[in-house]
Amino acid sequence: MSKKYSDIKKKLKLEITKTENNDLAHLTHFFQNHKNGVSQYFRPTAQNYLEELHEDLSIVSEPDFQYYLPIKWDIPFPPTSNPKFKFIDLFAGIGGIRLAFQNLGGKCVFTSEWDIYSKKTYDANFGEVPFGDITKIPETEIPHHDILLGGFPCQPFSIAGVSKKNALGKAHGFLDETQGTLFFDIARIIKHKKPSAFMLENVKNLVSHDKKKTFTVIKETLKELGYSIHFKVLDGQHFVPQHRERIIIVGFRTDVFNNEETFSFPKMGEQKFALRDILEQEVDPKYTLSDKLWNYLQEYAKKHKAKGNGFGFGLANLDGISRTMSARYYKDGAEILIPQEGKNPRRLTPRECARLQGFPDSFLIPVSDNQAYKQFGNSVVTPLIQAVGKNIVKEIIKINELKKSQIAVH
Ligand SMILES: C[S@@+](CC[C@H](N)C(=O)[O-])C[C@H]1O[C@@H](n2cnc3c(N)ncnc32)[C@H](O)[C@@H]1O
């Protein structure tokens, strides 16, 4: 008989308390992957962990931990049962990118995120605890996958060394130049695991960052690793009532696709969204700004206007779209304020922030408001990612079917 994930968690007192300990990540990854050929990556640590936790449970040393498996996934976004492809979710946050690729029929086989509160949200929704700091995870410990996904933090590179090497007529060695950055960790995993494709997401400024050097190094590194590169700045406002521009970089392995992939970025529809469509009907008065904060924001805006600066709060037009929600929204909510009749404006509720990023209402928010604001502000417009993902997945399925038919012929 299947056991519910919530019961297993209670019984084993599975609680995410330490960020540096990957035992729970191994265990939950084993639970979700025991039948798809990648369990060997997680099984030994998962087994040790269970044995230490419950010395009397000799049952856990039985094949496939039969006491626990199979699991009935009583979570909002359970693993896909007949996956069409495998992917990994790096810098996972709360899994906005995972949600999109899971909706497209994919199975996540590895995920990493070091923030303890994001891990909690991730586990509550996907039944899997992400691994911690990616810089400490050897690429050999990551299972094979078709698509690598990640929205990584943007950091500068020093490319002085690259030009010097070029001048000396040596090989580029762009990968070396990215050492010590989080992009390097993505690149080293791509180099070792050679996924058929990847999709990376970042702020629009990545393109112009450090006089365009950062983006040049990223593109050259990815090409050097054997991928053809497609990139575009896309705006979330075609999917949700929020102006949110992000760069999406997609790559396909040249020795698999021969540069013949027919991938293109999705056409942005004409459909218009209105902020009022995502607002909750009943809102707790705690979200209304205090007189003190509201006065402060108005004074601050006045001062800046007098100096000729445009900076100020953003009183939203409910029939239009909002400004970009940032991870700092929890501070005062100034960038998106909702006007209210006869009252000070209010900030968005965490549920409204989730909707502003296209998350369905079934997505659980098990953390404080402050953490939730940070998490949704850091996340992605999931339907936009899904629209891009659809065109990537089409190519992956084509190539996987081609491979299968070639095996059948031989
Ligand atoms: C821009 S956010 C990505 C959010 C994600 N796309 C989502 O849908 O929620 C980047 C994430 O990388 C995480 N991060 C930064 N450095 C990390 C590291 N060394 N190892 C693992 N995660 C890291 C941060 O905690 C943050 O949640």
The ligand as an SDF file (V2000), in Angstrom:
LIG
                    3D

 27 29  0  0  0  0  0  0  0  0999 V2000
   17.3290   34.4710   -9.3120 C   0  0  0  0  0  0  0  0  0  0  0  0
   17.0590   33.2440   -8.1170 S   0  0  0  0  0  0  0  0  0  0  0  0
   16.3160   31.9530   -9.0960 C   0  0  0  0  0  0  0  0  0  0  0  0
   14.8850   31.7100   -8.7650 C   0  0  0  0  0  0  0  0  0  0  0  0
   14.2040   30.5740   -9.4860 C   0  0  0  0  0  0  0  0  0  0  0  0
   14.3350   30.6610  -10.9220 N   0  0  0  0  0  0  0  0  0  0  0  0
   12.7300   30.4730   -9.1000 C   0  0  0  0  0  0  0  0  0  0  0  0
   11.8850   30.2200   -9.9440 O   0  0  0  0  0  0  0  0  0  0  0  0
   12.4080   30.6500   -7.9150 O   0  0  0  0  0  0  0  0  0  0  0  0
   18.6850   32.6130   -7.8080 C   0  0  0  0  0  0  0  0  0  0  0  0
   18.7170   31.5970   -6.7060 C   0  0  0  0  0  0  0  0  0  0  0  0
   20.0400   31.0670   -6.6090 O   0  0  0  0  0  0  0  0  0  0  0  0
   20.2630   30.7130   -5.2480 C   0  0  0  0  0  0  0  0  0  0  0  0
   21.7200   30.5520   -5.0800 N   0  0  0  0  0  0  0  0  0  0  0  0
   22.6680   31.5300   -5.0890 C   0  0  0  0  0  0  0  0  0  0  0  0
   23.8800   30.9790   -4.9050 N   0  0  0  0  0  0  0  0  0  0  0  0
   23.7130   29.6470   -4.7850 C   0  0  0  0  0  0  0  0  0  0  0  0
   24.6140   28.5580   -4.5900 C   0  0  0  0  0  0  0  0  0  0  0  0
   25.9300   28.7450   -4.4720 N   0  0  0  0  0  0  0  0  0  0  0  0
   24.0960   27.3000   -4.5380 N   0  0  0  0  0  0  0  0  0  0  0  0
   22.7620   27.0950   -4.6680 C   0  0  0  0  0  0  0  0  0  0  0  0
   21.8590   28.1020   -4.8320 N   0  0  0  0  0  0  0  0  0  0  0  0
   22.3400   29.3630   -4.9030 C   0  0  0  0  0  0  0  0  0  0  0  0
   19.6520   31.8850   -4.4770 C   0  0  0  0  0  0  0  0  0  0  0  0
   19.3590   31.5200   -3.1380 O   0  0  0  0  0  0  0  0  0  0  0  0
   18.4010   32.1720   -5.3220 C   0  0  0  0  0  0  0  0  0  0  0  0
   17.2610   31.5080   -4.8130 O   0  0  0  0  0  0  0  0  0  0  0  0
  1  2  1  0
  2  3  1  0
  2 10  1  0
  3  4  1  0
  4  5  1  0
  5  6  1  0
  5  7  1  0
  7  8  2  0
  7  9  1  0
 10 11  1  0
 11 12  1  0
 11 26  1  0
 12 13  1  0
 13 14  1  0
 13 24  1  0
 14 15  1  0
 14 23  1  0
 15 16  2  0
 16 17  1  0
 17 18  1  0
 17 23  2  0
 18 19  1  0
 18 20  2  0
 20 21  1  0
 21 22  2  0
 22 23  1  0
 24 25  1  0
 24 26  1  0
 26 27  1  0
M  CHG  2   2   1   9  -1
M  END
$$$$
